[in-house]
Amino acid sequence: MSVRKRKWRDKQGRQHERWMVHIEHTWPDGRKLTIRKVSPVQTKRGAERYERELRKQLFTGQWEEGDKQQTPTLQGFVEEFLAYQRTINKPAVIRRKEGILRLHLLPAFGRHRLDKIDERMIDQYKVDRLATLTRTGSPFQPQTVNQHLKVLGRIFTVAKKWKLVREVPEIVLLKQRKSDFDFLDFDETEAFLTGTAEHLPDWHTYMVVAVRTGLRVGEMIALRWREDIDLQRGRISVNQSWSVENGFTSTKSDKRRELPLTWDARDALEAQRVRVQGKLVFPREGAPTHSAGTVQYAIDKITEALEMRHLHNHVLRHTFASHAVMRGVPMRQVQEWLGHQSITTTMRYAHLSRGYGDELIKRLAPENPHGEDGAPAGGARKQHKHSTRKTKRPKAPV
């Protein structure tokens, strides 16, 4: 069937539908051509009329010119692109892409056909963005511009998949400085947890579990006793997340992960199980759930009582990752615990593991007969004949 109504549901269960035209054409020389387009008029009759127009171009030999005319502008492609993205992206991601398109990409490229947007135009966009001030008066950061470029790159990837363009322009991201992050050292962590037990005891279990597991705020809020906590085995499963905008959804990476519990996190959860009732591990009195705002308010109260610096709620996650790396946990294991899709994200903590390999390298050679410091018994070791260390030569007699 060349004309059909395509129906699908996105991850939030919302129904979408589009009238589509799908034509399989074979040229006289045997070449195959697939035409798959959304009808400009979203009715069955309008889609059939659009199909007849396309077939007329094919049979009269006008398709080459028509093909160029059918390449949409960025403005004309955005609606179809976003409709497709809603089937694979979460609402928060869609909102971010909509904002980037509306505020940045469409003003710059919207009137241009996709096949006319080239590397020179994209490089000029980077220059213009970096020279422009944001609404707050600060310059655009390379990381922000790279987010725009990634959305533009995704648009071209989808357009090529649908055979709307033959080539995808090369998009080179800007170099960006590694962002700093704050975390609590070991002494600060113990002071923070002790202060929580003293000044805000209802939040003590939350803070202990957050510091010892590195779960995101939404993942902490969404924890359930039956499905996610196994006190007997000392394990915690991360199966879902929660946000004000979307409620309960899958995790950020859409993957389930499991972590072991430290003894203090396990003890805290056992005490919490006796103290609270209900399905959620961390219920909120008088409301369905906590939020990032209530968590941040609790942290602010604790740091104020302890006269500590301001801590964002994500610092607890950074603290877990930093402590794991400093204790010698392999980066791949830290990645798995944190639920990072890419090891590149986890590598931001790698500098904290400096010196850990010094002990591991000793395993690659037999035991040193001269002892740990490398000095032979009975005095200093004789210098190696190929040593680069300079030695004083006796002066020639005058």
Secondary structure by P-SEA (a helix, b strand, c coil): ccbbbbbbccccbbbbbbbbbbbbbbcccbbbbbbbbccccccaaaaaaaaaaaaaaaaacaaaaaaaaaccccccaaaaaaaaaaacccaaaaaaaaaaaaccccccccccccccccaaaaaaaaaaaaaccccccccccaaaaaaaaaaaaaaaaaaaaacccccccbbbbccccbbbbbbbcaaaaaaaaaaaacccccaaaaaaaaaaccccaaaaaaccccccccccccbbbbccccccccccccccccbbbbbbbcaaaaaaaaaaaacccccccccccccccccaaaaaaaaaaaaaaacccccccaaaaaaaaaaaaaacccaaaaaaaaccccccccccccccccccaaaaaaaaccccccccccccccccccccccccbbbbcccccc
